């Protein structure tokens, strides 16, 4: 599914770290130094010459992190909730050969992408079946900058959301280590606003397909503190703000499980204050 690419970053900030549920153990997982992914970018462009398409594949140094909540309180885990997933490839330039004609050759287009980041919006929860978790539908924010040279010259900011999905193997290793590997993120299609295209370009589509088979993230897991509402390892003003935003209604700040966020939940949170 193609998604119009015009959502401002500030509208995403509050969503990227949101989590709709709490589980029995939590871990902040990060990728090891020197990790990489392989990205295949496919570009389709329409100009007065017609429509042309080409792909380029690059292996890029990449860092990543996520917040993972697993149940039950000890391995083997049967479910996982993943939130705040970010994948940050290093700067990369893709080369496309477009409008290729016999005896004339091709028109080249280079697209340099800098400060690129793929960030999960919201959270996804999946059962773990044979060590595999699968979230087939989720939204990702793509953020960064681009500059093109060659058949079309333009520059601007990547700033919007696309549909995607993720699968991962979930392993509970010795020393209470949680490891996510054998990861796969579904291809993401970008359709820029036609008003933002350079002169002479009437349509443009870019599909980004990350290959993450060798990529992994790991971290120490511990029994979750139910008062740590944002999962950052502390009970503080940020958690208090979440509780107050849910005051008087249902929500995951209902620490005593009576169906309403109220004074008793506030007392429990303050009692667990870091």
MOBEL-V342040 format. One record per helix or strand of 3 or more residues. SS is the DSSP state (H for helix, E for strand). FROM is the first residue (numbers start at 1). TO is the last residue. If there is no record, write none. Layout:
SS/FROM/TO  SS/FROM/TO
//
This chain:
H/9/11  H/13/16  E/25/30  E/36/47  E/50/71  E/79/89  E/92/101  E/105/121  E/123/129  E/132/150  E/154/173  E/177/185  E/188/191  H/194/196  E/201/211  E/217/223  H/237/245  H/263/271
//
